[in-house]
Amino acid sequence: MSSSDPDVRSETGTPASSTATSAERFPWVGMLALAAAAFLAVTSETLPTGLLPEVASGLSVSTPQAGLLVSVYAFTVVIATTPLTALTRRIPRRPLVVVVIVVIGLSSLLLAVSPNYGVAVVARITGGMAHGVFWAVTGAYAGHIVPPHQLARAVAITSGGVSLALILGSPLATILGHAFGWRTAFAVVGCLLVVGAAVVGTMLPKVQRTSAHLDTMTGGVASITGGVPTITAGGTVVPARRKRTRRRDASIRPVLMICVLTMLITLGSFTLNAYVAPFVSDAMGFGTAAVGPMLFAGGLMGAVATVLVGTVLGRIPRAAAATGLLLTTIAIAILGAFAGVPPVAIGAFALWALSFGCLPPLLQTELLHAASARFRDTASALYTTAFNVGIGGGAVVGGAIYAVWSIDAVPWAALAILVVAIVLFPFSIRRRVIPQA
């Protein structure tokens, strides 16, 4: 493709075309392709949560052991993303996106045919490795194909794919698994990913890369879990030599405090969220057929939360985050106390999904306000790591409580962690003025 092609952009995000009109044209086809890829990837990632009892039965393990497949995936993303992104930095972006989508699909197919738990773990590790690279590459891709003033629209479109996965993808796949077996659900999602990779490959615009940038670039890192994309600027050129900074960046401590708070909140919520299927079917007494519709309702409330943050709550992030954390804690306490009372439990479930759905983007907003300009990309990467550690750790904690006591005890463990987060909140998010040097 020639450098005059309007879809080709340099790694710094500047238009390769000399035509101003082409530079302003928004790449709808490419962004919709990324949204479709996000939809499939998130559906594959979250599918085990809705089918844990069925997966456990099929692999002859306990439900808490099956829940560790969620932890394995999340921890793999945390550990593998940075080194794999560095190893693949010389590979053209579009083929790399296609390859990692195919690998995620193949990992889902491998899980579908897993004869035992060990093979299932290998499948999830493989998927987690590809998942981390997928978000690292696609997170920066938007920065390569749209100008800076269109990034907000690009992120919104990608987030739309994530929201759609939570509202429709995961619930429909869960319903499919209940109707035709969990292996069928994973196989269908895996096939869709493989086919979708070919479609995405034809729709994505190429990204022009110059050899001068390859040795000095830090790839943009993005991860998404629970429907929250975290995107940092990709293709940032790092000078070969820098003068040593004598003064420590004043924003490091507040950023780390916000990341610890994020980890605790995610840990608390996912202690229960990782085992939502047995909680809905057993503790709430709705049966397995209700898991899919409940996930749909939760995804819908998460989408409402995203809209609220973007239109109203984003203007008052500190107060909104404090309120969201308090309501999340109250909702989980109500679920623990009144799980067997359907009207109350359903209302608390909806409140939990809505209030927690607001927290990640609000916390990220506070993080970006707290971070200095030079520390902002690193801060976003730390935030992503904290979120994934919370997800993986939540599945471990919830699984341990479930195994030792019962599913009825899991909300109380989640509640205890969230209370710690409430105590830490005033010390983590405070109004500050951070030097932007």
C-alpha positions in Angstrom: 0.0 0.0 0.0 1.4 3.4 -1.0 2.1 6.2 1.5 -0.6 8.2 -0.1 -3.3 5.8 1.0 -5.6 7.7 3.5 -5.9 4.6 5.7 -2.1 4.5 6.3 -0.8 6.2 9.4 2.7 6.4 10.9 3.5 4.8 14.2 3.4 8.2 15.8 -0.2 8.5 14.9 0.3 11.3 12.3 -1.4 10.9 8.9 0.8 9.5 6.2 -1.3 11.2 3.6 -0.5 14.7 2.6 -4.2 15.4 2.0 -5.8 17.3 4.9 -9.3 15.9 4.0 -8.0 12.3 4.2 -6.4 13.0 7.5 -9.7 14.1 9.0 -11.7 11.3 7.6 -12.8 8.9 10.4 -12.0 5.3 9.7 -15.4 3.8 10.5 -14.7 0.5 8.9 -11.5 -0.1 10.8 -12.9 1.0 14.1 -16.0 -1.2 13.7 -13.6 -4.1 12.9 -11.8 -3.4 16.2 -15.2 -3.2 18.0 -16.2 -6.6 16.5 -12.8 -8.1 17.6 -13.3 -6.7 21.1 -16.8 -8.2 21.2 -15.5 -11.7 20.4 -12.5 -11.5 22.7 -14.5 -10.4 25.7 -17.2 -13.0 25.1 -14.5 -15.7 25.1 -12.9 -14.2 28.2 -16.0 -14.0 30.3 -17.8 -17.2 29.1 -16.5 -19.5 31.9 -18.1 -17.3 34.6 -21.6 -18.2 33.4 -20.9 -21.9 33.0 -18.7 -22.8 36.0 -20.9 -25.6 37.4 -21.2 -27.2 34.0 -17.4 -26.9 33.3 -16.6 -28.3 36.7 -18.9 -31.3 36.1 -17.4 -31.9 32.6 -13.8 -31.8 33.8 -14.6 -33.8 37.0 -13.4 -31.0 39.4 -15.1 -28.9 42.0 -16.7 -25.6 41.1 -14.1 -23.6 43.0 -11.4 -25.4 41.0 -13.2 -24.5 37.8 -13.3 -20.9 39.0 -9.5 -20.9 39.1 -9.6 -21.0 35.3 -10.7 -17.3 35.6 -7.7 -16.6 37.8 -5.3 -18.4 35.5 -6.5 -16.3 32.6 -6.2 -13.0 34.5 -2.8 -13.7 36.0 -1.5 -14.8 32.6 -2.6 -11.4 31.1 -0.7 -9.6 33.9 2.5 -11.6 33.6 2.7 -12.1 29.9 1.5 -8.9 28.3 4.6 -6.8 28.6 7.2 -9.3 27.5 5.1 -10.6 24.6 4.4 -7.1 23.5 8.1 -6.4 23.4 8.8 -9.6 21.6 6.2 -8.9 18.9 7.1 -5.2 18.4 8.6 -5.8 15.0 5.7 -7.7 13.6 3.3 -5.7 11.4 0.3 -4.7 13.4 -2.6 -5.9 11.2 -1.3 -9.5 10.8 -0.5 -9.6 14.5 -4.1 -8.6 15.4 -5.3 -11.4 13.1 -3.0 -14.0 14.6 -3.8 -13.2 18.3 -7.6 -13.4 17.5 -7.0 -16.8 15.9 -5.0 -18.0 18.9 -7.8 -16.8 21.3 -10.3 -18.8 19.1 -8.1 -21.9 19.1 -7.7 -21.7 22.9 -11.5 -21.7 23.2 -11.7 -24.7 20.8 -9.1 -26.5 22.9 -11.1 -25.8 26.1 -14.1 -27.2 24.3 -12.4 -30.6 23.7 -10.3 -30.7 26.9 -10.3 -34.2 28.2 -9.2 -33.1 31.7 -8.5 -30.1 33.9 -4.8 -29.9 33.0 -5.6 -29.4 29.3 -8.2 -26.8 30.2 -5.6 -24.8 32.2 -3.2 -24.9 29.2 -6.1 -23.6 27.0 -6.7 -20.7 29.4 -3.0 -19.8 29.7 -2.8 -19.8 25.9 -5.9 -17.6 25.6 -4.6 -15.2 28.3 -1.3 -14.8 26.6 -3.0 -13.9 23.3 -5.6 -11.8 25.1 -2.9 -9.6 26.6 -1.2 -9.0 23.3 -4.5 -8.4 21.6 -5.3 -5.5 23.9 -1.8 -4.1 23.9 -1.9 -3.9 20.1 -5.5 -2.9 19.5 -5.3 -0.3 22.3 -2.6 1.5 20.4 -4.1 0.8 17.0 -6.7 3.5 17.4 -4.0 6.0 18.1 -2.3 5.0 14.8 -5.4 5.3 12.6 -7.2 8.3 14.0 -5.9 11.8 14.8 -5.7 12.8 18.5 -8.9 14.9 18.4 -10.9 11.8 17.3 -9.5 9.4 19.9 -12.5 9.8 22.2 -14.9 8.6 19.5 -12.5 5.7 18.6 -12.4 4.6 22.3 -16.2 4.9 22.5 -16.6 2.6 19.5 -14.3 0.0 20.9 -16.0 0.2 24.3 -19.3 -0.4 22.4 -18.0 -3.8 21.3 -17.1 -4.6 24.9 -20.5 -3.5 26.3 -22.2 -5.5 23.6 -20.2 -8.6 24.6 -21.3 -8.2 28.2 -25.0 -7.5 27.3 -25.4 -10.0 24.5 -22.3 -12.1 23.8 -21.6 -13.7 27.2 -25.3 -14.1 28.2 -26.3 -15.7 24.8 -23.2 -18.0 24.9 -24.2 -19.0 28.5 -27.8 -19.8 27.4 -26.3 -21.8 24.5 -24.1 -23.7 26.9 -27.1 -24.5 29.2 -29.2 -25.7 26.2 -26.5 -27.7 24.3 -23.7 -28.2 26.7 -20.7 -26.0 27.8 -18.4 -27.6 25.2 -20.7 -26.5 22.4 -20.7 -22.9 23.7 -16.9 -22.8 23.7 -16.7 -24.4 20.3 -19.1 -21.9 18.8 -17.3 -19.0 20.3 -14.0 -20.4 19.1 -15.2 -20.9 15.5 -16.6 -17.3 15.5 -13.2 -16.0 16.6 -11.4 -17.8 13.9 -13.8 -16.7 11.2 -13.9 -13.2 12.7 -10.1 -12.9 12.5 -10.3 -13.3 8.7 -13.0 -10.6 8.5 -11.1 -8.2 10.8 -8.0 -8.7 8.8 -9.7 -7.5 5.6 -11.4 -4.5 7.3 -8.5 -3.1 9.4 -6.4 -0.4 7.7 -2.7 -1.0 7.5 -0.4 0.9 9.9 2.8 2.2 8.4 5.9 1.4 10.5 9.3 2.8 10.0 12.5 1.0 11.1 13.7 4.1 12.9 11.0 3.7 15.4 11.1 0.0 16.1 14.1 0.0 18.5 12.8 3.0 20.5 9.1 2.4 20.7 7.1 1.5 23.7 3.9 -0.2 22.6 0.7 1.1 23.8 -0.7 -1.2 26.5 -4.4 -1.8 26.9 -6.3 -4.4 28.7 -9.9 -4.9 29.2 -11.8 -6.8 31.8 -15.2 -6.3 33.1 -15.9 -4.0 30.2 -13.4 -1.3 31.0 -10.8 -0.4 28.3 -7.6 1.1 29.4 -5.7 2.7 26.6 -2.4 4.4 26.6 -0.7 6.2 23.8 1.0 3.8 21.5 4.1 4.4 19.4 5.7 6.8 21.9 9.3 7.5 20.8 11.7 7.2 23.7 15.1 9.1 23.3 18.1 6.8 23.3 19.6 8.8 26.2 17.9 10.8 28.9 19.3 13.0 31.6 18.8 11.4 34.9 15.9 13.0 36.8 17.2 14.1 40.2 13.8 14.8 41.6 11.3 11.9 42.2 8.0 12.3 40.4 5.5 13.6 42.9 2.6 11.7 41.3 4.1 8.2 41.9 2.7 7.8 45.4 -0.9 8.9 44.7 -1.0 6.8 41.5 0.1 3.7 43.5 -2.5 4.4 46.1 -5.2 4.6 43.5 -4.0 1.4 42.0 -4.1 -0.4 45.4 -7.6 0.9 45.9 -8.6 -0.3 42.4 -7.1 -3.8 43.2 -9.0 -4.0 46.4 -12.4 -2.9 44.9 -11.9 -5.4 42.0 -10.8 -8.1 44.4 -13.9 -7.7 46.5 -16.4 -7.5 43.6 -14.8 -10.4 41.7 -14.7 -12.6 44.8 -18.5 -13.0 44.1 -18.6 -12.2 40.4 -16.3 -15.1 39.5 -18.9 -17.4 41.1 -22.1 -15.6 39.9 -23.4 -18.8 38.1 -23.6 -21.0 41.3 -24.7 -18.0 43.3 -27.7 -17.3 41.0 -28.6 -20.9 40.6 -28.1 -22.1 44.1 -27.9 -19.3 46.7 -30.7 -17.3 44.9 -32.5 -20.5 44.0 -33.2 -19.5 40.4 -31.7 -22.5 38.7 -29.1 -22.6 35.9 -31.7 -21.4 33.3 -31.7 -18.0 35.0 -27.9 -17.4 34.8 -28.0 -16.2 31.2 -30.8 -13.7 31.7 -29.2 -12.4 35.0 -25.9 -11.9 33.2 -27.8 -10.0 30.5 -29.4 -7.8 33.1 -26.0 -7.2 34.7 -24.4 -6.3 31.4 -27.3 -3.9 30.6 -26.8 -2.1 34.0 -23.1 -1.9 33.2 -23.9 -0.2 29.9 -26.1 2.3 31.8 -23.2 2.9 34.2 -20.9 3.7 31.2 -23.4 6.2 29.9 -23.8 7.8 33.3 -20.1 8.2 33.7 -19.7 9.7 30.3 -22.6 12.2 30.7 -22.9 13.1 34.4 -20.7 11.3 36.9 -17.5 12.0 35.0 -17.8 15.7 36.1 -17.6 14.7 39.8 -15.4 11.6 39.7 -14.3 11.7 43.4 -17.8 12.0 44.8 -19.2 9.5 42.3 -16.5 7.0 43.0 -17.1 7.2 46.7 -20.9 6.8 46.2 -20.3 3.9 43.8 -18.1 2.0 46.2 -20.6 2.5 49.1 -23.5 1.3 46.9 -21.5 -1.7 45.7 -20.7 -2.7 49.3 -24.4 -2.2 50.3 -25.6 -4.2 47.3 -23.3 -7.2 48.1 -24.3 -7.1 51.8 -28.0 -7.3 50.7 -27.2 -10.2 48.4 -25.5 -12.0 51.3 -28.4 -11.4 53.7 -31.4 -11.7 51.3 -30.2 -14.0 48.5 -33.3 -16.2 49.1 -35.8 -13.4 48.7 -36.2 -13.0 44.9 -37.4 -9.4 44.6 -34.8 -8.1 47.0 -32.0 -10.2 45.5 -32.8 -9.1 42.0 -32.8 -5.5 43.0 -29.5 -5.8 44.8 -28.0 -7.7 41.9 -29.0 -4.8 39.5 -27.6 -2.2 42.0 -24.3 -4.1 42.3 -23.9 -4.2 38.5 -24.8 -0.6 38.1 -22.6 0.8 41.0 -19.6 -1.4 40.3 -19.9 -0.6 36.5 -19.3 3.1 37.3 -16.1 2.5 39.4 -13.4 1.5 36.9 -13.8 4.5 34.6 -14.1 6.8 37.5 -11.0 5.5 39.2 -9.1 5.7 35.9 -10.2 9.3 35.6 -8.9 10.0 39.1 -5.7 8.2 38.2 -5.1 10.4 35.1 -5.8 13.5 37.1 -3.3 12.4 39.8 -0.5 11.3 37.4 2.0 13.8 36.0 2.3 14.1 32.2 5.5 12.1 32.1 4.1 9.3 34.3 0.7 9.0 32.7 1.4 6.0 30.4 3.1 4.1 33.2 0.2 4.9 35.5 -2.3 3.5 33.0 -0.3 0.3 32.7 -0.2 0.0 36.5 -3.9 0.5 36.7 -4.5 -2.3 34.2 -2.2 -4.6 36.2 -4.1 -3.8 39.4 -7.4 -4.5 37.8 -6.3 -7.9 36.5 -4.7 -8.8 39.8 -8.0 -8.0 41.5 -9.9 -10.3 39.0 -7.5 -13.2 39.4 -7.3 -12.8 43.2 -11.0 -12.5 43.5 -11.5 -15.9 41.8 -8.9 -17.4 44.2 -10.5 -15.9 47.4 -14.0 -16.7 46.3 -13.0 -20.3 45.4 -11.3 -20.8 48.7 -14.4 -19.6 50.6 -16.7 -21.6 48.4 -14.6 -24.8 48.9 -14.3 -24.4 52.7 -17.8 -23.2 53.5 -20.4 -22.7 50.8 -21.5 -20.3 48.1 -23.6 -18.6 50.7 -20.5 -17.4 52.5 -18.8 -15.9 49.4 -20.7 -12.5 49.5 -19.5 -12.0 53.1 -15.9 -12.4 52.1 -16.4 -9.9 49.3 -18.1 -7.5 51.7 -15.1 -7.7 54.1 -12.7 -6.8 51.3 -14.9 -3.9 50.2 -15.0 -2.5 53.7 -11.2 -2.4 53.7 -11.4 -0.5 50.4 -13.9 2.0 52.0 -11.5 2.7 54.8 -8.6 3.2 52.4 -10.6 5.4 50.0 -10.1 8.8 51.8 -6.3 8.2 51.8 -6.2 7.1 48.2 -8.3 9.7 46.4 -7.7 13.2 47.6 -7.7 16.6 45.9 -4.2 17.3 44.9 -2.2 19.5 42.6 0.4 17.3 40.8 3.3 19.0 38.9 2.8 18.3 35.1 6.5 18.6 34.3 
